[in-house]
Amino acid sequence: MSFALQVFSQQTDSFTDERDGKTYKIVTIGNQIWMAENLAFKIEQGGEYTYDNNQEQIAKYGYLYNWGAAQIACPQDWRLPSRDDFKTLLDNVGGKGKVTFQALLPDGSSGYSASFGGWIKDGTKYKNIEEYGLYWSSSAANLSNGLFLSIDRRFKIAGIFSNGFKWYGYSVRCVKDK
């Protein structure tokens, strides 16, 4: 007999990033503490982008980061999730398919509250806002590609993919172990 373990916490909390004073909602899912909002920290080294260069988008979607910038963007005591972190998240909210997709939505049962910030190609071509939530992983697939979590509004699915060119800009959600 197999079943998907669903470990949700409706308890949401928040923390303040000491680097810039921004407060983020957080949620506990299983043994992980996740940001329930996309990271919106402007790093000194660059590599972050605002959708259509519109600063008003930051409040809703955070920044889009290239893979290198994503590796150093999380605040102290937080980290960019690995492939295994994303796998654990998906397993905790239903595994695969539409149940998992629904659980990750802003009004979903997990509290993860995915936003669909789209992505940027080659530093200039913004794509798919309100269609995709793409979140970098700390795990690399190879020299050119990083792993990422995709939450796809068109097909109502969520999964981990390995074809994210490292120069693309995706969102960041940081994780903290309990």
C-alpha positions, 0 to 999 in steps of 0.5 A: 500500500502506498500513500502520499504523506501530507504534513502541513502546518497552518501556522505561519510566522515571519522573520526579518532579514537583517540585511535590509529589514524586509519581513517575510512570511514563513511556513513549516511543512514537515521538518522544513521551514520555508519562506512563504514569499519570494526573496526580494533582496538586492545583492551587491554582486548583481545577478538579480532582475525585476520583471520588465524592470518594474520596481513595483513587481518586487513586492509581489514577485521578489527578484529573479536571480541567475543561478550564481546570484541565487547561490549567495542570496539567502540570509544568514541561517537560511539556504537555497534548497537542494534537490532533496529539499524540493523533493521532500517538500513535494512528498510532504504536500502530495508527491506529484500531480494536481494535488501537489500543485493545488497545495502549493498555490497561495490559497493551497493547504501547504502555506507555501503560497507560490507566486508566478513570477515568470522568468528572464532569459538572457538578462533581457527577455521576460517570460510567462509572468502569472504562468510559472513559478520557477525556483532555483535549487542549489543543486547543479545538473551539469556545468550549464544547468541548474535544477529548479522547482517548476510550478506550472499554472497552465498544466496544473503540475509541480516538479523538479527539472534539470534544464535551467540554464544558469544564466536564466533568472528564476525566483528564490525561496529559502529554506531553514531546517527545524 
